[in-house]
Amino acid sequence: MGYAAINIGELEAIEETDRWSDLAGSDLPWVSANAVIPSSTPVEVSPYVIREIESARGRAVRVGVLGIASPAPGSLAIEFADPIERARSYAAELAGQVDVLVALAQMTVADSRELVKAVPAIDIVIGAANDTHVTEPIFEGEAMILYPIPQGMTLGDLRLFFGDDGRPARFFYRLVPLPSQLEDHPDWVEFQREAEAEINAAKSP
């Protein structure tokens, strides 16, 4: 579907579903700044990616996308290092390389607030936490925190408008419902079927 980055979170690391082993050999753009990848695991993950896009006025904008997660303790196939410490380290590494820094964050809204307080270089947080979603952006200082509706039920549409200083000056944000009458892609149907089977098997006594 043309994703620039996919964050590694709790669902990828739960041992019971064995999804972690499924990541090996995947060419999807996985990112995580704080997932501790065992050397014995052939899963390739980058802490961040940088994508250059062109604005409506033809300006080149460098967007950094950082993956971060703070999963609840449990039976996980991998460990997650301190998210704030890792985010702060990689944000410093990206200084001067990006115009906008986006954090894909699996954590609570409260933790996202603490994250941007501790790492002010983060401009935007796109968060996920169980069924948490908010229809309007949350602002913590100058950072924007977004929690779209989970499980692909809406498409989050964020548009940034840049000022003369090269920084975002205005924004437009909306959640676009995906109507049920749209036909699902066959690959998605198969993926959903396999995922539901794994979840049901994990819940079985």
ABEGO torsion letter per residue (X at the ends): XGBABBBBBAAAABAAAGAAAAABGBABBBBBAABBBBAABABBBBABBBBBBBBAAGBBBBBBBBBBBBBBBEBBABBBBBAAAAAAAAAAAABGABABBBBBBBBBAAAAAAAAAABAABABBBBBBEABBBABBBBBEABBBBBBBBGGABBBBBBBBBBAAGBBABBBBBBBBBBAABBBBAAAAAAAAAAAAAAAAAABX
